[in-house]
Amino acid sequence: MIPLSILELVRVTQETDARGALDNARDLAAHAEKWGYRRIWVAEHHNMAGIASAATAVVLAHLAAGTTKIRIGAGGIMLPNHAPYVIAEQFGTLARLFPGRVDLGLGRAPGTDQLTLRALRRAPEAADSFPQDVLELQAFLAPAAPNQRIQAVPAAGTDVPLYILGSSHFGAMLAAELGLPYAFASHFAPDHLITALEIYRSRFKPSEQLDHPHAIVGVNIVAAESDEKARRLATTQQMSFTNIFRGARGLSQPPIDDIETYWTPMEKAQAGRMLARSIVGSRDTVRKGIAALVEETRADELIVVSDVYEHVERLRSIELIAEAGGLLERRDERASAEFIRQAAQ
């Protein structure tokens, strides 16, 4: 049974505000903990009305306070946007508050547009120093050396585990060189998934944090009681990706009956390429999809994006995925209906 984790988008929908999205994320984390998921991560995004996770460390504190054992972390912090010292302070504080539960995934992309990047007071070329910034951050999280004049208080000595995130060969090579776990973003950029994993495994050098490769594969999964219903729920994410190409990022939209009425053939091809690794369907369809993906990639862990509009339906999707992945015993349909009724109240 492969470990399953969740990448939580903290989606603001046409029927919720940012506070509602944050509270839904916390509720999802509590259910995911109960259903056996290993970790829940939140990604840093800026200037996006439909995503409420810009202050990533604050959001993680909110999720952690509503849970007791599931690991919480960034998937990821876009390190070029920040001084490594500040990120060490933030995640070291989280580690003191929630010991043994905090992960720190690091990405090289800005997570926003160029105009917002300037508002963050960061230059585009900051990404060039990403490897050095990772090492600097790692040093601030390590125990302080004698007479060390600059310490990241209270981070020093927390040794928060680092993860390298990526969608290209660069991240794979860096994770291998530093001996860190590697998470590939095949939930939106699947093209180089297999070759990146091959590079990571073949070049991996053991480190103090990790003695063998640990590859995490990101995957979109939407599960429902039937394939037909799941396909309908998945139109929310398909419209979201279509809107990216239109330059019209906005709030999450409710599912529609026929996605073909929403996108053009060109948009369908573009979104289809980004969503090519998606698994959409009933519990049994998802089970087969997970098994095939694990067999192909030899992933050590899957991190799941289940971008479903209605919170109750998203909880059910996450539960069905847990059942399909062997984390949870199947629940009969009567119990499922009762769960949906209670969650909707």
N, C-alpha and C positions, 0 to 999 in steps of 0.2 A: 504494500500500500504506500503510494507516494504521498509525502506531506503536501497539503494544500494550504495556501495563504491567500490573502485578499489585498488587492490594491483598491483603496477607497477613493473615489473621485470627488466626494463631497459636492455632489451636483445640486445646483439651485435650479428648481423647475419653474414652470409657469404657474404653479400652484403653491410654491413654498418660497420663503425668503431665505437669507443666509443663515439666520438662526435655526430655521427649520431644517436646513440641510445639515448643519452641524449636529443638531440633536438626533437626526436620522442616522448620521454616521456613528454616533455613540451607541445608539440602539443596535445598529447592525454589528458593531464590535462585540457587544454583550452576547448577541445571538451566536456570532461566529465562534466566540470562546466556548460557549456551551456545546456547539456542534463539532468541535475538534479541530478547528483551523489553527495553524501554527502561529501565524503572525498577521497583523493588519498594518499596511503601510499607507501613507498619504504623500502625495507629490506636490511640490512647489509649483504653483502657477500664478502669474500676475496679470492684471488688467483683463480678466476674463469674467464677465458678469455671471456666467453659469457655473463657476467653480469657486468654492469658498475656502480654499486651502492655502492662501497666500502666506499667512503667518503659520507656517507648518509646525513649528515646535509648540505653539500655543494650541493648535488643533490636536496634536498628539497628547498633550496634557489632558485635554478634555476627554479624549477616548480612553486614556489610561485610567482616569479617575472613575470611569464607569465600568471598569473590568478589574480582574484580579490576577490573571495569569497569562493571558495571550500576549505575545510579544507585540510591541508597537514600534513603528519606525518610519523613517522617511524613505520614500521610494520615487524620487529622492529629493534631497537638497541640491539645488543647482549651484555648485560651489563657486563658479566664477562670479556669481552675484554677491558674494560675501567675503569678508575677511575670515580666514580659517579660525582665528582666535575667537571671534564672536560665535561661530558655529560650535566650537568646543565648549564655550560657556553655556550655550543653550542646551546642548545635548548632555553635557556633564550634569547640568541641573536636573534634567529629566531622569538621568541615571541615578541621581541621589534620591529623587522622589519615588522612583519606581525601579528599584535595583533588580538587575538580572533580566529586565524585560525590554531594553531599548536597543534598537538597531539604527544604524546611520548609513543609508544608501546615498551615493554621491553621483551626480550627473555633470556633464560638461556643457550641455546646452543651456541657453539662457532661460528657457521656460516662458518666454514672452516675446514681444516684438521689440524692434530696435529703439523706438521712441521711449517705451517703458524702461528699457535697459538704461537709457540715459537718466531717467528719473530715479533709478536705483543707484546712480552715481558710479556706474561701472562701464568700462570701455569694452567694446566687442573683443579686443585682443586679449582680454583677461583670461579667456579660455585657453590660451597658449600655455599658461603656467599651471594648468590643471594637475599634472603629475606632482609638481613641487608643492602645490597647495594641499594635496592629499597627504603627503608626507609630513608637512607642517602641522596639519590637523591631527594626524596620528600621534605626533610628538606631544602635542598639548594634552591629549587624552591619556598619555602614559604617565607613570609615576614621575614626579618632579625629581630632577637631579639635585644633588647637593649644591647649594649656593646658586641655584637657578633664579635669575633675577625677574623673569617674566613667567608667571604661572597663570593658567586659565582656571581660576577659582570659580566653582568647586569641582572642575572637571578633572584635574590632575589625579591620575590613579584610577579613574573609572574604566579605562580601556574599553570604551564603547565599541563594539565590533563594527567595522566598516565593510561596505559592499560597494563594488563598482557597477554602475548601471551603464548600459550602452545599447546602441542599435547598429554598430559598425565594428570593424576589426580593431579599431583603436582601443576601445574599452576592453576588448578581450585580451589584447596584448598587455595593457597596463595591469589588469587584474591578475594575469598570469605572472607578470614580473614581480608584483608586490605580494603575491601569495594570498590574494583576497577572494572572497566569493564574488561571483559574477552573475548579474541578472540581465537577461536580454529582453529588450522591449518589443517582442514579436506581436504584442497586442495592437501595435500601430505601425511597426516598421519591420515586417517579417523577412524581407528579401535576403538578408545575410545570416539568418539564424543558424543554419547548419555549419557553414564555414567558420563563423565566429566561435561557435562551441568547439569545433575541432582545433582552432588556434589556441583557445584558452586551455584546453586539456593537454595539448601537446607541449605547450611552453610553460606550464605551471611550475613555479618554484615554491616549495614549502616555506611557511613563515611561522612566527610565533602565534599568530591568530589561527592559522589553518595549515594542516599538514597534507591535505589532498584537495583536488578541485571540488568545488561545490557550485553547480550550475543551476540557476533558477530561470525558468522560462515563463514569460508573461503571455497570457492567453485570454481572449475574450470568450466568456461562456455565458449563454443565456439559456436557462432551463425552465420548463413549464410542464404542465400535465400532459401536453401533447406537442408534437413537432409543429403543428399548425399554430398553436398559441405562442410557442416560443419564437417562431419566425415573425409573428406580429409584434411581440414585445421588442424584438431586436431592431425594428425599424426606428426606434428612438436613437440608437447609436448610429445607424446608417444615415439618418438625417443630420446628426451632429457632425459626422465626417463630411457630408456633402456641404454643409454650411461653412466648413473650413475653407473649401475651395472657392466658395462664393465670397469669402472675406466677410462673413456675416455671423461670427460667433455670437451666441446669445444663450438664452435660458434653455434648459432641457425641454424637449417637446414630447407630448403624449404620442403613443404609437398610432400608426395608421393602418388601414386595411391593405393598401396597395402601394408599396414603395415605388413602383414604376411610374406612378403619377407625380412623384416628387422630384426625382433626379433625371438628368439628361443621360443619354448613352455615355458621354464622356465622363460625367460625374460618377456614373455607376462603375465605370472601369477604374477610375482613380480610387474611389472608396473601396471597391472590391479588392484592389491590390493591397491596400493598407489593412483590410479586415480578412485577408485570405486565410489566416490561421484560426478564425473564429469557429467555435463549436456551439451550435444552436439546435435545441430540440428537447425531447422528452428525457426522462431519467436514463432510459436505456440508450438512447442516442448519444447522450453526453458521456455515459460510461464507456461506450465504444470509442468515442472521440478522444477521451483522455488516454485510454489504453494505447491508441494508435500514435498519439503525440509523444507519449513517454517512450514507446518502443523506438520511434524514429530519432528522437533527440537524446535519449538516455538521460533525461533531466533528473536532477536530484530533488527538485521541488518545482511545483507550479504555483505561480501567483496569478490569481484570477481577477479579471475585471468583469463585473456583471452589471452592465449599464442599463438598468431597467427603470422606467419612469416612476411608477407607483411604488412607494416604500414597501407596502405589504407584498406586492408581487416580487420585488427585489429580494426581500427576506425569503420568500418561498423559493426563488431561484437559487439563492445561496444554500438553502437547506437541501434542495434536490441535488445540487452539485456535491455536497458533502455525502449524500447517500450514494451517488454515482461513483464517487471516489473512494468509498469504503470507510469513510470516517464515522458514519452514522447508519444505524439500521433503518430500513425502509419503514415509513409510517403509512398506515392504511389511509384510504381516501377520506374516510369519515373524520379521522383525527386531523388531517390536513385542512379540511373545510372548517373545522372548529378553530384551528390555529389562525386561519385567515380572518375568521369572524372576530376573534378576540383582538388580533393585532389592529384591526380597522377601527376598534372602538376608541 
